[in-house]
Amino acid sequence: MTTTIATGHAGLAPAAEERLYAKVTWRLIPFLFICYVVAYLDRVNVGFAKLQMLNELQFSEAVYGLGAGIFFLGYFIFEVPSNLMLHRFGARRWIARIMFSWGIISGAMMFVQTPTVFYIMRFLLGVAEAGFFPGIILYLTYWYPSARRSKVTSLFMTGIPMAGVLGGPLSGWILATFDGAHGMAGWKWLFLIEALPSLLLGVMVLKYLDDGINKASWLNDDEKRLLQANIDADDAKVSEHSMLGGFRHPMVWMLSAAYFGFIMGLYGIGFWLPTLIKASGVSSPETIGWLVAIPYAAATLAMIWTSTHSDRTGERRWHVALPALLGMVGLIASTLLPQTPLVAVATLTLATMGIITGLAQFWCLPPAFLRGAAAAAGIAVINSVGNLAGFVSPFIVGWIKDVTHSTNNGLYVISASLVVAAAIALSMAREKVNQPR
């Protein structure tokens, strides 16, 4: 496509500019989406492996919860350094490094035999994956101005629910089909098979991804100037650009607390959804896999609709808060209503829709006041501090289940955290985060 840029920031006619951004989106988002599906699947497939490995290895629910959550300690420690390295060395090489290392470690999970090795491997997986998600969020700010960012962020983050839509049936099928093949348990095959795509994608990142607008050979000079002019105009509105400012800005720490609440919900669902559905009376791993796909499919549709509405209206705060409250309602309902398979799927679908939709909308908030090195540092801080909830959430639910023989009290704690996240989002200044139309 060839375009001619008019003088001034106005650039292309609106229709032509829309076509240009569509071109960018079709180039970047499908590939990044696939990478995120694989990343998220390798992170949470331990929830499916749990259906077999706990009995075989004689792990308690608390051991599982600690192992599932300890991933996020490694993630927390290396998140900020990893994002700063991406900002310095470029997305292409750094994202490829991340994908290679996490693929190797995820596959090596098949060798776990003791709780200690389980903890070590999960910690190393967190170290390997640190920087991937915040790196992509940062990378999108190199291409899209803030007014366009909600939809593209949500399109990328549909990788979370789609990992459930695709990964649920796939994981259930692997457990059922490969169990005992060549003398190996199904959960070992699960880790091995689902690690392979990340290694392939790591090679593809080096061939396909560009570090920024100016290095994109698939854009002509006029297109590059228009895209960069929009980014530069957006940067001029932002108050903080320095790396140190990304650590010191008070909203970074407020949003870290809000993100902590969302991650409590996300991994409360991600690590325990198969178990909760099994507890409602479903025993077949394949059936559990298909039922797990339903909440994630619904969340995918909810994310896309909400992000489109958010960009069209320019409103951000309520598009974060209302889904968080919807997630809270779904979790509470799942504890109060009789747990038949139909009720469990319905209430957990409501919870999953709210949590994942609010999570996607949340990432429109930090770039409202951070750019450049401040964005690299601030986004990484928010993501790393928030992801500590990925350690707290499964551990709390597992510990409470061991003590009370029920997950309900753990789900109440997660529900409260979602209310806090909603309150923080609503406390932000409307004129700062909303986009004038």
C-alpha positions in Angstrom: 0.0 0.0 0.0 1.4 3.5 -0.9 0.2 6.6 0.8 0.9 10.3 0.6 1.3 12.3 3.7 -0.3 15.7 3.8 1.5 18.6 5.6 1.2 18.8 9.4 0.2 16.3 12.0 -3.2 15.7 10.4 -1.4 13.2 8.0 -3.7 11.0 6.1 -7.4 11.3 5.6 -9.2 9.3 8.4 -10.1 6.4 6.2 -6.5 6.1 4.9 -5.1 6.3 8.4 -7.4 3.6 9.5 -6.2 1.4 6.7 -2.6 2.1 7.7 -3.2 1.1 11.3 -5.1 -2.0 10.1 -2.0 -2.9 8.1 0.1 -2.6 11.3 -2.3 -4.6 13.3 -2.5 -7.5 10.9 1.3 -7.6 10.8 1.9 -7.5 14.5 -1.1 -8.7 16.6 -1.8 -12.2 15.2 1.9 -13.2 15.7 2.1 -11.7 19.2 -1.2 -13.3 20.0 0.1 -16.7 19.1 3.2 -16.1 21.2 1.1 -15.2 24.2 -1.2 -18.2 23.8 1.9 -20.4 24.0 3.4 -18.5 26.9 0.3 -18.5 29.0 -0.4 -22.2 28.2 3.1 -23.2 29.4 2.6 -21.1 32.5 -0.7 -22.6 33.6 -0.7 -26.1 32.1 0.4 -27.3 35.5 -3.3 -26.9 36.5 -4.1 -29.8 34.1 -1.0 -31.8 34.9 -2.2 -31.6 38.5 -5.1 -33.9 37.7 -2.7 -36.8 37.4 0.7 -35.8 38.8 -0.5 -35.1 42.4 -1.7 -38.7 42.8 1.4 -40.2 41.1 3.9 -38.0 43.0 1.9 -37.9 46.3 1.9 -34.1 46.4 -0.5 -32.3 48.7 -2.7 -29.5 47.6 -0.5 -27.1 49.6 2.6 -28.4 47.8 0.9 -27.9 44.4 -0.3 -24.4 45.4 3.3 -23.4 46.5 4.8 -24.8 43.4 2.3 -23.2 41.1 2.8 -19.9 42.8 6.6 -19.9 43.2 6.8 -19.3 39.5 6.0 -15.7 40.3 8.9 -15.2 42.7 11.3 -15.8 39.9 9.1 -13.6 37.7 9.1 -10.8 40.2 12.9 -10.7 40.8 13.8 -10.6 37.1 10.8 -8.7 35.6 12.2 -5.1 35.8 15.7 -6.0 34.6 14.3 -8.0 31.7 12.0 -5.2 30.5 14.9 -2.7 30.7 17.0 -5.1 28.6 14.3 -5.2 26.0 14.1 -1.4 25.9 17.9 -1.3 25.5 18.6 -4.2 23.1 15.3 -4.4 21.1 12.2 -6.5 21.2 13.3 -9.0 18.5 16.3 -10.5 20.2 15.1 -10.3 23.7 11.6 -11.8 23.1 13.3 -14.6 21.2 15.6 -15.3 24.1 12.7 -15.4 26.5 10.8 -17.9 24.3 13.8 -20.2 23.9 14.5 -20.4 27.6 11.0 -20.9 28.8 10.4 -23.6 26.2 13.4 -25.6 27.4 12.4 -25.2 31.1 8.7 -25.9 30.5 9.5 -29.2 28.7 11.9 -30.2 31.5 9.0 -30.1 34.0 8.4 -33.7 32.8 11.3 -34.8 35.0 9.8 -33.5 38.3 9.7 -36.2 41.0 10.0 -34.4 44.3 8.4 -31.2 45.8 11.9 -29.6 45.9 12.5 -30.2 42.2 8.9 -29.0 41.4 9.6 -25.7 43.3 13.0 -25.2 41.6 11.6 -25.8 38.1 8.6 -23.5 38.6 10.9 -20.8 39.9 13.2 -21.1 36.9 10.3 -21.0 34.6 9.3 -17.7 36.1 12.9 -16.4 35.7 12.8 -17.5 32.0 9.5 -15.9 31.2 10.1 -12.6 33.1 9.7 -9.6 30.8 7.6 -11.2 28.1 4.2 -9.8 28.9 5.3 -6.3 30.0 7.8 -6.3 27.1 4.9 -6.7 24.6 2.8 -4.1 26.4 5.8 -1.7 26.1 6.4 -2.8 22.5 2.8 -1.8 21.5 3.4 1.7 22.8 6.1 2.0 20.1 3.5 1.5 17.4 0.1 2.8 18.7 -0.9 6.1 20.3 -3.0 5.9 23.5 -6.3 6.5 21.8 -5.9 3.2 19.8 -4.3 1.1 22.4 -7.2 -0.5 24.2 -8.4 -2.6 21.3 -4.9 -3.7 20.2 -4.0 -4.6 23.8 -7.1 -6.6 24.2 -6.6 -8.3 20.9 -3.1 -9.4 22.1 -4.4 -10.4 25.5 -7.1 -12.6 24.0 -4.2 -15.0 24.2 -5.2 -15.6 27.8 -8.7 -16.9 27.2 -7.7 -18.5 23.9 -5.0 -20.4 25.8 -8.0 -21.8 27.8 -10.2 -22.3 24.7 -7.4 -24.2 22.8 -5.4 -25.5 25.7 -8.2 -27.0 27.7 -9.3 -29.5 25.1 -5.7 -30.0 24.0 -4.5 -30.7 27.6 -7.4 -33.0 28.4 -6.8 -34.9 25.1 -3.0 -35.3 25.8 -3.7 -36.5 29.4 -6.2 -39.1 28.2 -4.5 -40.2 25.0 -0.8 -40.3 25.9 -1.1 -41.6 29.4 1.1 -44.7 29.5 2.5 -44.2 26.0 6.2 -45.4 25.9 6.0 -45.9 29.6 5.4 -42.2 30.4 2.5 -40.7 32.4 0.1 -38.3 30.5 1.2 -35.3 32.6 4.8 -35.8 31.4 3.7 -35.8 27.8 1.7 -32.7 28.5 4.7 -30.7 29.5 6.8 -32.1 26.7 4.3 -31.5 23.8 3.2 -28.1 24.9 6.8 -26.8 25.2 7.6 -27.4 21.6 5.7 -24.5 20.0 7.6 -21.9 22.1 10.9 -23.1 20.6 9.6 -22.8 17.1 8.2 -19.4 17.7 11.5 -18.2 19.2 13.1 -18.8 15.8 10.2 -17.1 14.1 10.6 -14.0 16.3 14.1 -13.4 15.0 12.8 -13.6 11.4 9.5 -11.7 11.7 9.5 -9.1 14.4 10.9 -5.5 14.0 12.2 -3.4 16.9 10.2 -0.4 15.9 8.6 1.8 13.2 11.8 2.9 11.6 13.1 -0.6 11.1 9.9 -2.0 9.5 10.8 -2.9 5.9 7.1 -3.6 5.2 6.3 0.2 5.6 7.2 2.9 3.2 8.8 6.2 4.3 5.5 8.1 4.3 3.8 5.5 6.4 6.7 5.5 8.9 6.5 9.3 9.2 2.8 9.3 9.9 3.0 6.5 12.5 5.9 8.2 14.2 4.3 11.6 14.2 1.3 10.1 16.1 3.6 8.5 18.6 5.6 11.8 19.1 2.4 13.8 19.6 1.2 11.2 22.2 4.6 11.4 24.0 4.3 15.2 24.3 1.2 14.7 26.5 2.9 12.4 29.0 4.5 13.8 32.2 7.1 11.2 32.9 9.8 9.7 30.6 12.8 9.0 32.8 13.6 5.5 34.1 13.9 6.8 37.7 10.5 8.5 37.3 9.0 5.1 36.4 10.0 3.9 39.9 9.1 7.0 41.8 5.7 7.9 40.3 3.0 7.3 43.0 0.5 6.0 40.4 2.9 3.2 39.5 2.5 1.8 43.0 -1.3 2.4 43.1 -1.7 0.5 39.9 0.6 -2.2 41.2 -1.9 -2.8 44.0 -4.8 -2.8 41.5 -3.0 -5.2 39.2 -2.3 -7.4 42.2 -6.0 -7.7 42.7 -6.6 -8.7 39.1 -3.8 -11.3 39.2 -5.3 -12.8 42.3 -8.4 -13.4 40.3 -6.6 -14.5 37.1 -4.6 -17.3 38.7 -7.3 -18.2 41.1 -9.2 -19.1 37.9 -6.2 -20.3 35.9 -4.7 -22.7 38.3 -7.9 -24.0 39.9 -10.6 -23.9 37.2 -10.1 -27.6 36.2 -10.2 -28.6 39.9 -13.4 -26.6 40.5 -15.1 -28.2 37.5 -14.0 -31.6 38.6 -15.4 -30.9 42.1 -18.8 -30.3 40.5 -19.0 -33.9 39.5 -17.1 -34.2 36.2 -14.4 -36.9 36.2 -13.2 -37.3 32.6 -10.1 -35.2 31.8 -11.3 -34.7 28.2 -14.8 -33.5 29.4 -13.1 -31.2 31.9 -11.0 -29.8 29.1 -14.0 -29.0 26.9 -15.9 -27.4 29.9 -12.8 -25.3 30.8 -12.9 -23.9 27.3 -16.4 -22.4 27.8 -15.5 -19.6 30.3 -12.4 -18.7 28.2 -14.4 -18.5 25.0 -16.9 -16.2 26.6 -14.1 -14.0 28.0 -12.6 -13.7 24.5 -15.9 -12.2 23.2 -16.3 -10.0 26.2 -12.7 -8.6 25.9 -13.2 -7.7 22.2 -16.5 -6.0 22.7 -15.4 -4.1 25.8 -12.1 -2.9 24.2 -14.0 -1.6 21.1 -16.5 0.2 23.3 -13.7 1.7 25.4 -11.8 3.1 22.4 -15.0 4.4 20.8 -16.1 6.3 23.9 -12.6 7.2 25.3 -13.7 6.1 28.8 -11.2 3.9 30.7 -11.9 3.8 34.4 -15.3 2.1 34.4 -14.2 -0.2 31.6 -11.7 -1.5 34.2 -13.8 -1.4 37.3 -17.1 -2.9 36.1 -15.5 -6.1 34.8 -13.6 -6.5 38.1 -16.9 -6.3 40.0 -18.5 -8.7 37.6 -15.6 -11.2 38.3 -16.3 -10.8 42.0 -20.0 -11.6 41.6 -19.2 -14.7 39.6 -16.8 -16.0 42.2 -19.1 -15.4 45.1 -22.0 -17.0 43.2 -19.9 -20.1 42.6 -19.5 -20.6 46.3 -23.2 -19.9 47.2 -25.1 -21.9 44.6 -25.3 -25.7 44.4 -22.3 -27.0 42.5 -23.7 -28.9 39.6 -21.6 -28.9 36.4 -24.0 -26.5 34.8 -24.0 -24.0 37.7 -20.2 -24.3 38.1 -19.6 -23.6 34.4 -22.1 -20.7 34.4 -20.7 -18.9 37.5 -17.1 -19.5 36.6 -17.8 -18.2 33.1 -19.1 -15.0 34.7 -16.0 -14.7 36.9 -13.6 -15.4 34.0 -15.3 -12.9 31.7 -15.0 -10.2 34.3 -11.5 -10.9 35.5 -9.9 -11.2 32.1 -11.8 -8.3 30.5 -10.8 -6.0 33.3 -7.2 -7.1 33.1 -7.0 -6.3 29.5 -8.5 -2.8 30.0 -6.2 -2.2 32.9 -3.2 -1.9 30.6 -4.6 1.3 29.0 -3.9 3.1 32.3 -0.1 3.1 32.8 0.8 4.6 29.4 -1.5 7.6 30.3 1.4 9.0 32.4 4.5 7.0 31.4 6.5 6.8 28.2 10.0 5.9 27.1 12.3 4.6 29.8 9.7 5.4 32.5 7.2 3.2 30.7 9.8 0.3 30.5 10.5 0.6 34.2 7.0 1.5 35.4 5.1 -1.2 33.4 7.7 -3.8 34.6 7.2 -2.7 38.2 3.4 -2.9 38.0 3.6 -6.3 36.3 6.2 -7.8 38.7 4.6 -6.5 41.9 1.1 -7.4 40.6 2.2 -10.9 39.6 3.3 -11.6 43.2 -0.4 -12.4 43.5 0.3 -15.3 41.2 2.3 -16.7 44.1 -0.2 -15.7 46.8 -3.4 -16.7 45.1 -2.8 -20.5 44.4 -0.9 -20.9 47.7 -3.8 -19.4 49.7 -6.4 -21.4 47.9 -4.4 -24.6 48.2 -3.6 -24.0 51.9 -7.3 -23.1 52.7 -8.5 -26.2 50.8 -6.1 -28.4 52.8 -7.3 -26.9 56.1 -11.1 -26.6 55.4 -11.5 -29.1 52.6 -13.2 -26.4 50.5 -12.0 -23.7 48.1 -14.8 -21.2 49.1 -12.9 -19.1 51.7 -10.0 -18.8 49.2 -12.4 -17.5 46.6 -13.8 -14.9 49.1 -10.2 -13.6 49.5 -9.8 -13.3 45.7 -13.2 -11.6 45.4 -12.2 -8.9 47.9 -9.0 -8.3 45.9 -11.1 -7.6 42.8 -13.2 -5.0 44.7 -9.9 -3.2 45.7 -8.8 -3.2 42.1 -12.0 -1.7 40.9 -11.8 1.0 43.6 -8.2 2.0 42.6 -9.2 2.2 38.9 -12.1 4.6 39.8 -9.8 6.7 42.0 -7.7 7.8 39.0 -8.3 11.3 37.7 -10.8 11.0 34.8 -9.1 13.8 32.8 -5.8 11.9 33.0 -6.8 8.5 31.8 -9.8 9.0 29.6 -9.2 9.8 25.9 -11.1 12.8 24.5 -13.0 11.9 21.3 
